[in-house]
Amino acid sequence: MKRKITVLTLCAMLFALSFSAQAQQPGKIPRIGVIVDAPGSIIPNYQKAFLQGLRELGWVERQNIAVEYRLVEGRYDHVPELLAELLSLKVDVIVTSTGQVTRRAKNVNMKIPIVFVHVADPVGTGLIASLARPGGNVTGLTDITAELFGKRLELLKESVPRRVSRVAVLYHGEAASTPGVLKQKDTELAAQTLGVKLQFLEVRGSNPDIDGAFRTVASERVGALITSPDPLLGFHQKRILELLEQNRLPAIHPSAVWTDSGGLMSYGVDRSDLYRRAATYVNKILKGAKPADLPVEQPTRFELTVNLKTARQIGLTIPQRVLTRADRVIK
């Protein structure tokens, strides 16, 4: 009898160890696919923020979760190929960045949950039915670009009032939502209220004519510039900032990535924080929630960053009232 109990105990222990070993096999833990469209220099920040968000919820990479990254680098025709790679790995959730990437991912995959991180107009572009009830297999976080445009214009006008009567808006015409967002009534009303005439400068293609756009700025006697938030411009950030300095032209940008690289001002959402918060959606979905029932999150906090070094280089003095409102001042 004693020997029988020992044998049964040993079998139970072996079963437990076998189950534990199976649970720890890479193929048995949840697998997340992340498709990022951003300049390579800032991707590590996004990756770090996303992993931090997962850790805060108990998910540790290579321990109880696996994360597969794929980079778009502005080549949107490659998204279906990247998505196919992730699907072959049997990912449980796909995290996407921009509207361009998310739309293409949704067109290929209508079943596996998709969490987008910073899409400007998910309803207007048809990604979701509504912010409260997204429907389908897509949900996530928006950076509400339309509402932010008026605030950026206001900050630019307050910072350089004598220069801001004619403002150029530089945008990439092939971005998923940018053209529609920029020309909405909210944008036009903000310009009218501030007495500003807008000059829309559209560039297109993988090698956009940025220099040509700035020749138009010079010929039209534009006094300041706003860069749109579409990622396609981000890949040409260095050249844009060089031309702004050469033309001694004040500008405001959509995120601190620009001011950290030499831009004058930025106002917008901390995108690294959006990646951290995207982990919340991943966690809920892995625990059984459906994307259709998870409301899209809108940001409530925005960052104003001012680069005084750049202001001095182009001969500007930023008013103290603007500096006191800044979340960060680069000296």
N, C-alpha and C positions, 0 to 999 in steps of 0.2 A: 504493500500500500504506500509505504514511504517512497519507494522507488518510482511508483506511478505518479505521485505528486511532483517529484523532482523533474520527471520527464515532461509533465504538462507545464510546469513553471518554465523550463528551458525552452519549450516550444513557443510559449507566450512571449518570452524575451526575444527570441529570434524573429518572431513576427513583428514585434514592435521596432526592432532595429531595421528590419527589411522595409517597413512602412516609412520610417524616418529617412532611410537612404533614398527611397523613391521620391519622397517629398522634397529632398534637397537636390535632386537631379535638375540640371539647367532646363530641361524641357518641361518640367512640371511646375515651375514657378511662373507667375504672370510675366508676360513680355510686352513691353511698351515700344511702339515705333514712333520716332520723332523726326518730322521732316521740317528742316529749318531753312528759311530764305533770308539771309542776312550776310553782310560782309564778314569775312573770316575773323577779323580782329575782335568782334564783339560776341561771337558764338560761345567762347568759353564762359563769359559772364552769364549768358542765358542757361547754359548747361549746368553751371554751378547753382544757380537759383532754382532750377527745376529739381535737381537732386536734393537740395536743401528742403524744398517743400515736401518732397516724398519722405525724407528722413523725419520731418516733424510729425508725419502721420504714421510712422512705424515701418516705412518701406526703405530698405537699404540695398543699393545696387550690388549685385553679385552675391547677395545673401538670400533675400526673399523676393527679389524682383530683378528683371533684366531689362536694360534699355538699349535699343538699337537706334543709332542716329544716321540720318541721310541728309546731305546738303544739296540744295537746289542751285545756289550761286547764280540766280537770275535766269537759269535755263528751264523755263516752264514746260517745254516740250518733253523734258526728261522726267517730269513728275509721275506719269503713269508707270514708267520703268522702275523708279524708286519705290513706288507703292507696291508694284508686283513683287519686288524683293522682300518687302516687309510682310506681305501677305503669305509668301512662301515660308516665312519663319513662324507663321501662325501667331501673330501678335494679337493681343486681347484688346488693345486700345491704340488709336493713332492720334498723335498730337501734331497739329499743323500750325504754321505761323500766320502767313498773310492770306488775304482773300483770294489771290491768284492761286496759291497752293491748295487752299481748302476747297475751292470750287472744283479744281481738277481731281482732287482726291475723292470728293463726293461723287463725281461723275463715274469714276471707276469702281468705287466701293460704296454700296448702299446698305451694307449690313453691319460691319464692324464699327463700333462707336468712334466718332471723331471729335476731338476737343481742339478748337482753334484758340489761339492766344491773343492776337491783336488784329482783328478784322474791323475796318472802319464802319461799314454799313451792312451788317449781315442780313438784315431784313430787305433792304433796298436791292441787294444783289441776288436775292432769292435763295440764300443759303439756309435760312430758317423761316418759319411761318410768323413768329413773333418773338420778342425778347422773353416774354413770360412763359410761353409754351412753344419751344423751338420746333417740336415735331421731328419725325425722321430719326436719323442716326447722328445728328450734328448739334453740338452746343459749345459753349466756351466763354471767352471774354472779349469785349469790344473796347476800343480806345476812343469811341465816339468823336471822330475827327471833325464832323460838321460843326458841332457845338464849340469846338476848340478854336476854330479858325478865327471867329470874331474876337476872342480873347487875345490871340496872338497879334492880330492887327491893332487892337487897342494898346497893347504893351509896346509895340513898335512905334505907334504914334506918340505915346507918352514919353518914350525914350529919346526920340529924335523928331520933335514936332515940326521943325522947319523943313525937314526932308521928306516928310510923309504926306504928300498930296497926291502922288502917283506911285503906286506900288505894283511891282511885278510879282506874279505868282508862278513859280517854276514847278511844273509837274510832268510826270510821264504819262502819256496818253494811253498806254497799254496796261496800266495798273487796273486792278479789278473794279475798284469803286471810286478812285480819285477824281476822274473827270466829272462824274455826276455829283459827288459830294461837294466839290469846290464851287460848282455853279448852282447850288441850291439857293432858295430864297433867303435862308438864314445868312448866307455869305454875302449876298447882294445887299441885304438890309444892314448888316454890320458896316459895310463900306459906306453906304449912304449916310448912316447915322454919324460916322466919323468924318464925313466930307472927303472921302478918299476914292480916287478913280483906280480901278484894278486893270492891270494889263496881264492877261493870261498867256504864259509862255509854255507851249507844249513841245516836248521832245519825245522821240519814239525810237524803238529799236534797241538792240543790245549794245550798240555803240552810238548813243544819242549825240546830237550836235550841241553840246553844252556851250562851246565857244560861240556858235552862231546865236544862241539864245542871249548871250551877254552882249553881242554886237547890237542886238535889238534893244537891249536895256540901255545901251549908250545912246543909240540914235533916237530913242523915244524919250530921253531925258528922265528916266525913272529914278526916283529918289531913294528907294529901299526895295527889299525883296523878301519874299516868304517862300521857303522851300516846303513842298508838300511832303506828307509822311510816307509816300509809297517807297518800298524798299529798293526799287530800281534806281532811284536817285542816290540811295545810300552807297551803291557800288561805285558812284562817281563823286563821292564826297570830297576827296582830295582836290580834284580839279575845280569843283564848285567853290571851295573855300579859297583856293589860289586866286580865282578870278574875282571873288568878292574883295579880297585884299588889294589886288591890283587896281580895281576900280574904286577903291575906298568906299564901298557900298555897304551900308548897314543892313543886316538881315536877321530874321528870327527863324528858328528851326524847330522841328517837332519833338526832338528829344535831346537829352544831355550828351548823347554820343557825339553830336555835332559840336557842342561847346567844348567838350573835352578835347576835341581835335583841332580847335582854333576858331570855331564859330562865335559870333558876337553874343547871341542870346538864344535860349531855347525855352519852350513852355510845352509841357505835355506829361504823359504818363510815364512812369518808370517801367520800361518794358521788362527789365529783369524781374521786377516784382510780379508782373503779369505771369511770367513763366513759373515763379514760385507758387502763385495762386492756382495755376492750371493743375498742379498736383492734387488740389482738393477735388477737382472734377474726376481725375483719374482714380482717386481713392474711392469716391462714391460709386463710380461705374464698376470697379473691380468688386465692390461689395454688393452689387446687384441692381443699382439704379440705372434707369434708362435715360439716354441723352434727351429724348423727347420731353421728359418731365423735369429736366434741370434748367431753370431759367438762366439766360445769358447774363453775365455780370457786367455792370458798367462801373468804371472807376469813379471814386469819390475824391481822390487826392491827386493833385497835379504839381509838378515841380517847375519853378522858375530858376534858371541858371543864367548868370551873366559873366562874361569873360572880359574883365577890365584890361587885360593885356592886349586883347584884340581891339578894344575900344581905343586905346592909346595909339596903336599902330595905324588906325584909319582916321585919327584925329577927332575922336568923339569924346564927349563927357556925358556919362550916363547920370541923370538926375538922382539925387539922394533918395527921393521918395520911391523910386523904382528899386534901388539897391536894398532899401530896408525891407521890401517885400520879397526879395529873392531868397530862395531856400539855400542857394549856394552861390558864392562870388569867387570867381577864379582870378587871382591877382598875379 
